[in-house]
Amino acid sequence: MLQIPVGARIVVRSRDGVDEFSGRPIFRDTVGHVLSVSETTLVVSRDPAANGSRPGSVVSLDVGRIIRIKPIPERGSYASRR
């Protein structure tokens, strides 16, 4: 079972099928805060797009499709370094 603290900000890369034309795997990245973790599902509160093109939402990810999970800093910490 995944052991990720609730509230952690992460980026999750998961498999999202195969491109029908090239035959290459398709990957999807999700950035947000962990809401819950179970043996089969990781629920993330996805961050809204920085440019405002996509609102935030709740996303359920199948644990079997996850390739990589990385912790990332909060958005505000990057802006304060500029």
Secondary structure by P-SEA (a helix, b strand, c coil): cccccccccbbbbbbccccccccbbbbbbbbcccccccccbbbbcccccccccccbbbbbbccccccbbbbbccaaaaaaac
